Amino acid sequence: MAIIQPGSRPVVDLRGEDGNVFRLAGIARQYAKALGLNRDEIVKEFMALPTYSDKLHYFEKTFGKYVDIILPASTDPRPFFPPPPLDF
């Protein structure tokens, strides 16, 4: 499986089976191997994170430039975007 194909990128659709945290860990392992990263270390760091949102943020930070990630409507988008500025 190619990570980057001309004109298209793989899609990780978190609305379906790819949204399962263990499936997402497996996808992270596959991408880490394809990119020549230490897949055991990537999965260890991924699984050590305490919340699902933290895991999504880690996956996006690590692989987001190689894949398109489709979020379910109920996913908290805050890990992916900086908080708005506070008005005082």
MMTF fields as JSON, N, C-alpha, C and O atoms, coordinates in Angstrom:
{
  "mmtfVersion": "1.0.0",
  "mmtfProducer": "UNKNOWN",
  "numBonds": 351,
  "numAtoms": 352,
  "numGroups": 88,
  "numChains": 1,
  "numModels": 1,
  "chainsPerModel": [1],
  "groupsPerChain": [88],
  "chainIdList": ["A"],
  "bondAtomList": [4, 2, 8, 6, 12, 10, 16, 14, 20, 18, 24, 22, 28, 26, 32, 30, 36, 34, 40, 38, 44, 42, 48, 46, 52, 50, 56, 54, 60, 58, 64, 62, 68, 66, 72, 70, 76, 74, 80, 78, 84, 82, 88, 86, 92, 90, 96, 94, 100, 98, 104, 102, 108, 106, 112, 110, 116, 114, 120, 118, 124, 122, 128, 126, 132, 130, 136, 134, 140, 138, 144, 142, 148, 146, 152, 150, 156, 154, 160, 158, 164, 162, 168, 166, 172, 170, 176, 174, 180, 178, 184, 182, 188, 186, 192, 190, 196, 194, 200, 198, 204, 202, 208, 206, 212, 210, 216, 214, 220, 218, 224, 222, 228, 226, 232, 230, 236, 234, 240, 238, 244, 242, 248, 246, 252, 250, 256, 254, 260, 258, 264, 262, 268, 266, 272, 270, 276, 274, 280, 278, 284, 282, 288, 286, 292, 290, 296, 294, 300, 298, 304, 302, 308, 306, 312, 310, 316, 314, 320, 318, 324, 322, 328, 326, 332, 330, 336, 334, 340, 338, 344, 342, 348, 346],
  "bondOrderList": [1, 1, 1, 1, 1, 1, 1, 1, 1, 1, 1, 1, 1, 1, 1, 1, 1, 1, 1, 1, 1, 1, 1, 1, 1, 1, 1, 1, 1, 1, 1, 1, 1, 1, 1, 1, 1, 1, 1, 1, 1, 1, 1, 1, 1, 1, 1, 1, 1, 1, 1, 1, 1, 1, 1, 1, 1, 1, 1, 1, 1, 1, 1, 1, 1, 1, 1, 1, 1, 1, 1, 1, 1, 1, 1, 1, 1, 1, 1, 1, 1, 1, 1, 1, 1, 1, 1],
  "groupList": [{"groupName": "MET", "atomNameList": ["N", "CA", "C", "O"], "elementList": ["N", "C", "C", "O"], "formalChargeList": [0, 0, 0, 0], "bondAtomList": [1, 0, 2, 1, 3, 2], "bondOrderList": [1, 1, 2], "singleLetterCode": "M", "chemCompType": "L-PEPTIDE LINKING"}, {"groupName": "ALA", "atomNameList": ["N", "CA", "C", "O"], "elementList": ["N", "C", "C", "O"], "formalChargeList": [0, 0, 0, 0], "bondAtomList": [1, 0, 2, 1, 3, 2], "bondOrderList": [1, 1, 2], "singleLetterCode": "A", "chemCompType": "L-PEPTIDE LINKING"}, {"groupName": "ILE", "atomNameList": ["N", "CA", "C", "O"], "elementList": ["N", "C", "C", "O"], "formalChargeList": [0, 0, 0, 0], "bondAtomList": [1, 0, 2, 1, 3, 2], "bondOrderList": [1, 1, 2], "singleLetterCode": "I", "chemCompType": "L-PEPTIDE LINKING"}, {"groupName": "GLN", "atomNameList": ["N", "CA", "C", "O"], "elementList": ["N", "C", "C", "O"], "formalChargeList": [0, 0, 0, 0], "bondAtomList": [1, 0, 2, 1, 3, 2], "bondOrderList": [1, 1, 2], "singleLetterCode": "Q", "chemCompType": "L-PEPTIDE LINKING"}, {"groupName": "PRO", "atomNameList": ["N", "CA", "C", "O"], "elementList": ["N", "C", "C", "O"], "formalChargeList": [0, 0, 0, 0], "bondAtomList": [1, 0, 2, 1, 3, 2], "bondOrderList": [1, 1, 2], "singleLetterCode": "P", "chemCompType": "L-PEPTIDE LINKING"}, {"groupName": "GLY", "atomNameList": ["N", "CA", "C", "O"], "elementList": ["N", "C", "C", "O"], "formalChargeList": [0, 0, 0, 0], "bondAtomList": [1, 0, 2, 1, 3, 2], "bondOrderList": [1, 1, 2], "singleLetterCode": "G", "chemCompType": "PEPTIDE LINKING"}, {"groupName": "SER", "atomNameList": ["N", "CA", "C", "O"], "elementList": ["N", "C", "C", "O"], "formalChargeList": [0, 0, 0, 0], "bondAtomList": [1, 0, 2, 1, 3, 2], "bondOrderList": [1, 1, 2], "singleLetterCode": "S", "chemCompType": "L-PEPTIDE LINKING"}, {"groupName": "ARG", "atomNameList": ["N", "CA", "C", "O"], "elementList": ["N", "C", "C", "O"], "formalChargeList": [0, 0, 0, 0], "bondAtomList": [1, 0, 2, 1, 3, 2], "bondOrderList": [1, 1, 2], "singleLetterCode": "R", "chemCompType": "L-PEPTIDE LINKING"}, {"groupName": "VAL", "atomNameList": ["N", "CA", "C", "O"], "elementList": ["N", "C", "C", "O"], "formalChargeList": [0, 0, 0, 0], "bondAtomList": [1, 0, 2, 1, 3, 2], "bondOrderList": [1, 1, 2], "singleLetterCode": "V", "chemCompType": "L-PEPTIDE LINKING"}, {"groupName": "ASP", "atomNameList": ["N", "CA", "C", "O"], "elementList": ["N", "C", "C", "O"], "formalChargeList": [0, 0, 0, 0], "bondAtomList": [1, 0, 2, 1, 3, 2], "bondOrderList": [1, 1, 2], "singleLetterCode": "D", "chemCompType": "L-PEPTIDE LINKING"}, {"groupName": "LEU", "atomNameList": ["N", "CA", "C", "O"], "elementList": ["N", "C", "C", "O"], "formalChargeList": [0, 0, 0, 0], "bondAtomList": [1, 0, 2, 1, 3, 2], "bondOrderList": [1, 1, 2], "singleLetterCode": "L", "chemCompType": "L-PEPTIDE LINKING"}, {"groupName": "GLU", "atomNameList": ["N", "CA", "C", "O"], "elementList": ["N", "C", "C", "O"], "formalChargeList": [0, 0, 0, 0], "bondAtomList": [1, 0, 2, 1, 3, 2], "bondOrderList": [1, 1, 2], "singleLetterCode": "E", "chemCompType": "L-PEPTIDE LINKING"}, {"groupName": "ASN", "atomNameList": ["N", "CA", "C", "O"], "elementList": ["N", "C", "C", "O"], "formalChargeList": [0, 0, 0, 0], "bondAtomList": [1, 0, 2, 1, 3, 2], "bondOrderList": [1, 1, 2], "singleLetterCode": "N", "chemCompType": "L-PEPTIDE LINKING"}, {"groupName": "PHE", "atomNameList": ["N", "CA", "C", "O"], "elementList": ["N", "C", "C", "O"], "formalChargeList": [0, 0, 0, 0], "bondAtomList": [1, 0, 2, 1, 3, 2], "bondOrderList": [1, 1, 2], "singleLetterCode": "F", "chemCompType": "L-PEPTIDE LINKING"}, {"groupName": "TYR", "atomNameList": ["N", "CA", "C", "O"], "elementList": ["N", "C", "C", "O"], "formalChargeList": [0, 0, 0, 0], "bondAtomList": [1, 0, 2, 1, 3, 2], "bondOrderList": [1, 1, 2], "singleLetterCode": "Y", "chemCompType": "L-PEPTIDE LINKING"}, {"groupName": "LYS", "atomNameList": ["N", "CA", "C", "O"], "elementList": ["N", "C", "C", "O"], "formalChargeList": [0, 0, 0, 0], "bondAtomList": [1, 0, 2, 1, 3, 2], "bondOrderList": [1, 1, 2], "singleLetterCode": "K", "chemCompType": "L-PEPTIDE LINKING"}, {"groupName": "THR", "atomNameList": ["N", "CA", "C", "O"], "elementList": ["N", "C", "C", "O"], "formalChargeList": [0, 0, 0, 0], "bondAtomList": [1, 0, 2, 1, 3, 2], "bondOrderList": [1, 1, 2], "singleLetterCode": "T", "chemCompType": "L-PEPTIDE LINKING"}, {"groupName": "HIS", "atomNameList": ["N", "CA", "C", "O"], "elementList": ["N", "C", "C", "O"], "formalChargeList": [0, 0, 0, 0], "bondAtomList": [1, 0, 2, 1, 3, 2], "bondOrderList": [1, 1, 2], "singleLetterCode": "H", "chemCompType": "L-PEPTIDE LINKING"}],
  "groupTypeList": [0, 1, 2, 2, 3, 4, 5, 6, 7, 4, 8, 8, 9, 10, 7, 5, 11, 9, 5, 12, 8, 13, 7, 10, 1, 5, 2, 1, 7, 3, 14, 1, 15, 1, 10, 5, 10, 12, 7, 9, 11, 2, 8, 15, 11, 13, 0, 1, 10, 4, 16, 14, 6, 9, 15, 10, 17, 14, 13, 11, 15, 16, 13, 5, 15, 14, 8, 9, 2, 2, 10, 4, 1, 6, 16, 9, 4, 7, 4, 13, 13, 4, 4, 4, 4, 10, 9, 13],
  "groupIdList": [1, 2, 3, 4, 5, 6, 7, 8, 9, 10, 11, 12, 13, 14, 15, 16, 17, 18, 19, 20, 21, 22, 23, 24, 25, 26, 27, 28, 29, 30, 31, 32, 33, 34, 35, 36, 37, 38, 39, 40, 41, 42, 43, 44, 45, 46, 47, 48, 49, 50, 51, 52, 53, 54, 55, 56, 57, 58, 59, 60, 61, 62, 63, 64, 65, 66, 67, 68, 69, 70, 71, 72, 73, 74, 75, 76, 77, 78, 79, 80, 81, 82, 83, 84, 85, 86, 87, 88],
  "secStructList": [7, 7, 1, 7, 5, 6, 6, 5, 7, 7, 3, 3, 3, 6, 6, 6, 4, 4, 4, 1, 2, 2, 2, 2, 2, 2, 2, 2, 2, 2, 2, 2, 2, 2, 6, 6, 7, 7, 2, 2, 2, 2, 2, 2, 2, 2, 2, 2, 1, 1, 1, 2, 2, 2, 2, 2, 2, 2, 2, 2, 2, 2, 2, 6, 6, 6, 1, 3, 3, 3, 7, 7, 6, 6, 1, 7, 7, 4, 4, 4, 1, 7, 7, 7, 7, 7, 7, 7],
  "xCoordList": [0.838, 0.0, 0.88, 1.777, 0.639, 1.412, 0.827, -0.39, 1.702, 1.249, 0.749, -0.318, 1.492, 1.102, 0.985, 1.939, -0.174, -0.383, -0.607, -1.246, -0.096, -0.301, -1.782, -2.576, -2.139, -3.506, -4.473, -5.627, -4.04, -4.959, -4.18, -2.988, -4.888, -4.308, -5.232, -6.444, -4.671, -5.526, -6.445, -6.122, -7.577, -8.554, -8.697, -8.861, -8.633, -8.941, -10.272, -10.336, -11.331, -12.684, -13.036, -13.331, -13.004, -13.242, -14.714, -15.062, -15.578, -17.007, -17.33, -18.407, -16.413, -16.647, -15.651, -15.259, -15.245, -14.336, -13.001, -12.397, -12.534, -11.254, -11.3, -10.254, -12.494, -12.638, -12.403, -12.249, -12.372, -12.062, -10.613, -9.731, -10.358, -9.011, -7.983, -6.834, -8.38, -7.431, -7.179, -6.061, -8.211, -8.031, -7.133, -6.265, -7.345, -6.524, -5.065, -4.156, -4.839, -3.467, -2.836, -1.653, -3.629, -3.123, -2.789, -1.793, -3.623, -3.354, -2.078, -1.245, -1.928, -0.705, 0.514, 1.547, 0.403, 1.515, 1.874, 3.052, 0.858, 1.088, 1.762, 2.717, 1.265, 1.855, 3.269, 4.15, 3.492, 4.838, 5.822, 6.928, 5.417, 6.286, 6.565, 7.706, 5.505, 5.668, 6.554, 7.227, 6.549, 7.35, 8.741, 9.533, 9.037, 10.35, 10.505, 11.624, 9.38, 9.42, 9.421, 9.113, 9.762, 9.744, 8.289, 7.708, 7.711, 6.283, 5.923, 4.849, 6.798, 6.504, 6.466, 5.614, 7.372, 7.408, 6.191, 5.599, 5.82, 4.643, 3.398, 2.633, 3.189, 1.997, 2.044, 1.014, 3.217, 3.348, 2.962, 2.204, 3.477, 3.135, 1.645, 0.99, 1.119, -0.297, -1.19, -2.099, -0.934, -1.787, -1.623, -2.516, -0.502, -0.272, -1.064, -1.223, -1.554, -2.311, -3.644, -4.27, -4.082, -5.216, -6.597, -7.506, -6.777, -8.12, -8.13, -7.101, -9.323, -9.495, -9.093, -8.437, -9.477, -9.107, -7.598, -7.068, -6.901, -5.441, -4.854, -3.899, -5.432, -4.956, -5.191, -4.332, -6.365, -6.644, -5.672, -5.189, -5.391, -4.448, -3.063, -2.411, -2.616, -1.308, -1.275, -0.301, -2.338, -2.406, -2.353, -1.632, -3.116, -3.133, -1.773, -1.304, -1.147, 0.167, 1.222, 2.097, 1.136, 2.139, 1.904, 2.858, 0.654, 0.356, -0.533, -0.829, -0.962, -1.907, -1.434, -2.258, -0.124, 0.345, 0.346, 0.597, 0.064, 0.043, -1.349, -1.554, -2.32, -3.679, -4.706, -4.421, -5.894, -7.039, -7.817, -8.079, -8.182, -8.893, -10.304, -10.489, -11.297, -12.694, -13.158, -13.152, -13.561, -14.008, -15.505, -16.265, -15.94, -17.382, -17.932, -17.192, -19.195, -19.81, -19.676, -19.617, -19.625, -19.595, -18.178, -18.016, -17.154, -15.781, -15.499, -15.827, -14.9, -14.525, -13.397, -12.314, -13.614, -12.582, -11.453, -10.462, -11.58, -10.592, -9.155, -8.26, -8.876, -7.467, -6.838, -5.615, -7.664, -7.133, -6.971, -6.27, -7.603, -7.568, -7.203, -7.597, -6.451, -6.125, -7.382, -8.327, -7.403, -8.579, -8.713, -7.719, -9.949, -10.103, -9.5, -9.404, -9.091, -8.502, -9.548, -10.731, -9.103, -9.997, -10.081, -9.066, -11.287, -11.486, -11.623, -12.508, -10.756, -10.828, -11.186, -11.293],
  "yCoordList": [-1.176, 0.0, 1.235, 1.356, 2.137, 3.371, 4.401, 4.524, 5.131, 6.175, 7.377, 7.912, 7.804, 8.962, 8.53, 8.017, 8.738, 8.454, 9.782, 10.669, 9.942, 11.204, 11.546, 10.753, 12.712, 13.173, 12.693, 13.121, 11.822, 11.354, 10.939, 10.635, 10.939, 10.495, 9.45, 9.501, 8.5, 7.533, 8.234, 9.305, 7.62, 8.183, 7.254, 6.044, 7.835, 7.116, 7.692, 8.825, 6.9, 7.344, 6.881, 5.706, 7.799, 7.465, 7.224, 6.883, 7.395, 7.139, 5.652, 5.244, 4.838, 3.404, 2.606, 3.008, 1.461, 0.557, 1.211, 0.886, 2.131, 2.796, 3.652, 4.026, 3.965, 4.767, 3.992, 4.591, 2.671, 1.859, 2.086, 2.05, 2.32, 2.691, 1.599, 1.91, 0.346, -0.734, -0.829, -1.117, -0.588, -0.544, 0.628, 0.5, 1.777, 2.954, 2.706, 3.18, 1.969, 1.602, 0.724, 0.867, -0.188, -1.031, -0.232, -0.5, 0.749, 1.626, 2.42, 2.564, 2.934, 3.672, 2.785, 3.236, 1.54, 0.591, 0.394, 0.367, 0.257, 0.072, 1.297, 1.165, 2.484, 3.702, 3.916, 4.343, 3.624, 3.774, 2.877, 3.303, 1.639, 0.717, 1.243, 1.237, 1.698, 2.199, 3.442, 3.678, 4.23, 5.459, 5.248, 6.186, 4.016, 3.722, 4.207, 4.403, 4.403, 4.812, 3.581, 2.478, 3.767, 2.663, 2.376, 3.052, 1.376, 1.115, 0.694, 1.047, -0.06, -0.46, 0.752, 0.831, 1.683, 2.893, 3.778, 4.337, 3.905, 4.704, 4.141, 4.893, 2.838, 2.221, 2.298, 2.507, 2.131, 2.241, 3.643, 3.79, 4.662, 6.045, 6.308, 6.948, 5.815, 5.987, 5.388, 6.053, 4.144, 3.451, 3.982, 3.806, 4.623, 5.161, 6.442, 6.852, 7.065, 8.309, 8.006, 6.986, 8.892, 8.56, 8.642, 7.923, 9.496, 9.648, 9.391, 9.441, 9.118, 8.917, 10.18, 10.096, 11.331, 12.595, 12.774, 13.242, 12.404, 12.477, 11.559, 11.919, 10.374, 9.419, 9.949, 9.803, 10.568, 11.144, 12.27, 12.383, 13.091, 14.192, 13.653, 14.165, 12.632, 12.019, 11.44, 11.632, 10.733, 10.141, 11.235, 11.115, 12.298, 13.408, 14.09, 14.427, 14.291, 14.947, 14.083, 14.605, 12.784, 11.868, 11.546, 11.478, 11.35, 10.864, 11.795, 11.493, 12.913, 13.802, 14.353, 14.669, 14.478, 14.988, 13.91, 14.199, 12.672, 11.563, 11.038, 10.384, 11.31, 10.769, 11.859, 12.853, 11.654, 12.492, 11.762, 10.564, 12.49, 11.903, 12.467, 13.683, 11.588, 12.004, 11.768, 10.641, 12.853, 12.776, 12.516, 13.029, 11.722, 11.592, 12.906, 13.689, 13.139, 14.393, 14.605, 15.749, 13.535, 13.684, 13.831, 13.977, 13.795, 13.91, 15.345, 16.282, 15.507, 16.831, 17.358, 16.773, 18.453, 18.934, 19.702, 20.037, 19.988, 20.835, 20.344, 21.177, 19.024, 18.635, 19.004, 19.107, 19.205, 19.466, 20.949, 21.316, 21.788, 23.221, 23.975, 23.573, 25.068, 25.849, 26.488, 26.76, 26.729, 27.355, 28.799, 29.437, 29.31, 30.709, 31.636, 31.279, 32.837, 33.764, 34.226, 34.338, 34.486, 34.976, 36.496, 37.176, 37.016, 38.461, 38.915, 38.459, 39.8, 40.336, 41.789, 42.411],
  "zCoordList": [0.0, 0.0, 0.0, 0.834, -0.909, -0.979, -0.022, 0.111, 0.633, 1.532, 0.743, 1.046, -0.252, -1.045, -2.502, -3.086, -3.073, -4.484, -5.18, -4.615, -6.392, -7.107, -7.216, -7.723, -6.745, -6.862, -5.804, -5.792, -4.919, -3.88, -2.638, -2.69, -1.541, -0.278, 0.328, 0.121, 1.075, 1.753, 2.753, 3.268, 3.013, 3.939, 5.143, 4.99, 6.339, 7.573, 8.045, 8.524, 7.906, 8.227, 9.632, 9.852, 10.569, 11.974, 12.281, 13.412, 11.291, 11.493, 11.456, 11.89, 10.945, 10.829, 11.645, 12.741, 11.093, 11.792, 12.133, 13.155, 11.287, 11.548, 12.807, 13.336, 13.292, 14.5, 15.781, 16.846, 15.698, 16.875, 17.257, 16.399, 18.536, 18.973, 18.651, 18.339, 18.722, 18.43, 16.924, 16.497, 16.127, 14.668, 14.29, 13.427, 14.943, 14.671, 15.056, 14.374, 16.142, 16.529, 15.45, 15.142, 14.876, 13.796, 12.55, 11.879, 12.246, 11.099, 11.35, 10.456, 12.571, 12.931, 12.755, 12.261, 13.153, 13.006, 11.529, 11.172, 10.674, 9.239, 8.623, 7.858, 8.954, 8.403, 8.928, 8.181, 10.203, 10.765, 10.015, 9.681, 9.753, 9.017, 7.607, 7.145, 6.931, 5.563, 5.497, 4.494, 6.565, 6.606, 7.196, 7.279, 7.604, 8.174, 9.605, 10.081, 10.297, 11.702, 12.599, 12.147, 13.852, 14.817, 15.179, 16.028, 14.537, 14.714, 16.123, 16.609, 16.801, 18.177, 19.102, 19.987, 18.906, 19.736, 19.448, 20.371, 18.178, 17.804, 18.489, 19.094, 18.399, 18.99, 20.512, 21.153, 21.089, 22.552, 23.024, 23.983, 22.358, 22.714, 22.486, 23.308, 21.374, 21.045, 22.125, 22.622, 22.486, 23.449, 24.872, 25.7, 25.164, 26.51, 26.763, 27.913, 25.72, 25.898, 26.582, 26.296, 27.488, 28.344, 27.697, 28.113, 26.694, 26.136, 24.634, 23.96, 24.142, 22.705, 21.943, 20.905, 22.445, 21.782, 21.722, 20.714, 22.795, 22.793, 21.733, 21.044, 21.608, 20.607, 19.187, 18.317, 18.957, 17.647, 17.329, 16.202, 18.314, 18.108, 17.757, 16.848, 18.467, 18.202, 16.784, 16.056, 16.396, 15.061, 14.0, 13.009, 14.211, 13.254, 13.176, 12.089, 14.321, 14.35, 13.651, 12.962, 13.829, 13.283, 11.807, 11.031, 11.416, 10.062, 9.242, 8.086, 9.811, 9.137, 7.811, 6.952, 7.617, 6.324, 5.239, 4.069, 5.633, 4.676, 4.383, 3.36, 5.263, 5.109, 5.378, 6.044, 4.851, 5.193, 6.28, 6.172, 7.321, 8.451, 8.473, 8.516, 8.443, 8.518, 9.948, 10.443, 10.6, 11.986, 12.065, 11.243, 13.048, 13.267, 13.82, 14.415, 13.627, 14.06, 15.564, 16.014, 16.351, 17.8, 18.362, 19.574, 17.513, 17.999, 18.405, 17.678, 19.546, 20.03, 19.153, 19.148, 18.405, 17.485, 18.17, 17.521, 19.461, 20.122, 20.006, 19.868, 20.053, 19.937, 18.601, 18.501, 17.564, 16.243, 15.939, 14.997, 16.715, 16.438, 17.704, 18.799, 17.57, 18.767, 19.335, 18.594, 20.641, 21.236, 20.748, 20.402, 20.724, 20.313, 21.353, 22.527, 20.923, 21.885, 22.898, 22.579, 24.097, 25.145, 25.083, 24.932, 25.199, 25.215, 26.659, 27.383, 27.064, 28.429, 28.412, 29.469]
}
